[in-house]
């Protein structure tokens, strides 16, 4: 069967030219077979082009995210921040404990040496026990003195730390408002954040601002500052 693509008309095999338009006829089966192949090829090319565009868009998004990450300073390892006041209390408590233990061991050491030193009182003890108790007593007393000295040093830093913390918090609250923080968060992450995610992004922004501006190395301290600022801005 012959076929005219322009007129969409069929003819017997004996006819060679379309009676309407005068153009040569083609084999109908061959024509539609080639047409189907062409359409399939075009569809394949469209799908490849679409996949390529999606790949480029994904690559561009990853590049933007990488640039944002590179522009943001790396965060130090996080940990629970211990204030100078808390550290002073811990050191004072440890010094007192070692002082008590040292005193008890010192008495025990003296009594263990009683017979050897011809003291009025003493306890039976062999040389190894005497040396061990004496060494432990001396060690506990030395640690007590060292810890007390450290506590005194830390005590002198409490006022300085409190003043620095108050200044940092005041700087942020005076420099940034809650609306400015939210605007920066939405600009980077979009406006469709859930409440929990929004709170986390706010905290991250506050922490990053402190790290970038003041180059703070203690992530625990940065976390503590961010919590104070968050409470002042949003609570």
TARARA-V200178 format. One record per pair of residues at least 12 apart in sequence whose ideal C-beta (glycine too) atoms are under 6 Angstrom apart, sorted by sequence separation. I is the first residue (numbers start at 0). J is the second residue. D is the distance in Angstrom with one decimal. If there is no record, write none. Layout:
# TARARA-V200178
I:J:D
I:J:D
This chain:
# TARARA-V200178
110:122:4.6
188:200:5.6
209:221:5.2
1:14:5.7
6:19:4.9
111:124:3.8
3:17:4.0
6:20:5.6
10:24:5.7
5:20:5.4
206:221:5.1
209:224:5.7
184:200:4.6
112:129:5.7
184:201:5.9
111:129:4.5
206:225:4.7
184:204:5.5
205:225:4.3
3:24:5.6
111:132:5.6
180:201:5.8
183:204:5.8
1:24:3.9
2:25:5.8
202:225:5.3
205:228:5.3
108:132:4.5
180:204:5.8
2:27:3.7
107:132:5.3
108:133:4.3
0:27:4.6
202:229:6.0
2:30:5.6
104:132:5.9
108:136:4.8
104:135:5.0
105:136:4.3
104:136:3.5
101:136:5.7
104:139:5.8
101:139:3.4
100:139:4.7
101:140:3.9
97:139:5.0
101:143:5.5
97:142:4.7
98:143:4.3
97:143:3.8
94:143:5.3
94:146:4.0
93:146:5.0
94:147:4.1
177:232:4.4
90:146:5.5
94:150:5.9
177:233:5.9
167:224:5.7
171:228:5.0
90:149:5.4
91:150:4.9
168:227:5.2
172:231:5.4
90:150:3.6
168:228:5.8
87:150:5.6
87:153:4.6
86:153:5.2
87:154:5.0
83:153:5.5
83:156:4.9
84:157:5.4
83:157:4.5
83:160:4.5
71:207:5.8
72:210:5.4
72:211:5.6
80:219:3.3
79:219:5.6
80:220:4.7
75:216:5.5
77:218:4.2
78:219:4.4
75:218:4.5
80:223:4.7
74:218:5.9
